[in-house]
Amino acid sequence: MIHLNLGVYAGPAACKPVDRDRVHDIFLKKDIDNNGSLDKAEFLEVMAVLCGNILTRVAVQWASTIIIVPMVAQALLDGIVWLVGLIWVKAPVSLINTITEFALGLLPDILLYVGNNIKYLLDLIPDSIWDCIPLTIISCVLACVAVPYVIFKIDDFFQSLANDKEEEKKNQ
């Protein structure tokens, strides 16, 4: 319930609680005296790890969504435009026209008719919309792939952090 209430204010990264096995593993690792329960100091360490995990997840998700994903998407789009421009400038226009005419000559008339009608409909869409579609697609892909990947890596980091602290206590 804590995670669901946090999710209302902090976003979806706070909604996903650490799974039960990981929490149990952290509890076992923080139980330094192996008495089956946590004293106050051990409990505070467990809460520090779990709260740090949530705080980091939320901060990374917000930073990624607001700053990192749009910047990376724009950089990728700029790179793609540069690369296409480089290739386009190097290729002679006559070669491109010849390849296009050859490819269109292979298509049946019905496909050309349908294609022309689709082109007519697409030409009705303003250029301002077409200009933002590539950036939107790249941003959505990054937000759906990269951000969850990073959040899962954060969970792994905090699990290893719990392991490291356990090792430090045993060495003392």
Sequence and secondary structure as in RCSB ss.txt:
>XXXX:A:sequence
MIHLNLGVYAGPAACKPVDRDRVHDIFLKKDIDNNGSLDKAEFLEVMAVLCGNILTRVAVQWASTIIIVPMVAQA
LLDGIVWLVGLIWVKAPVSLINTITEFALGLLPDILLYVGNNIKYLLDLIPDSIWDCIPLTIISCVLACVAVPYV
IFKIDDFFQSLANDKEEEKKNQ
>XXXX:A:secstr
 HHHHHHHHH HHHHS   HHHHHHHHHHH TT SSS  HHHHHHHHHHHHHHHHHHHHHHHHIIIIIHHHHHHH
HHHHHHHHHHHHHHHS HHHHHHHHHHHHHHS HHHHHHHHHHHHHHHTS HHHHHHHHHHHHHHHHHHHHHHHH
HHHHHHHHHHHHHHHHHHHHH 
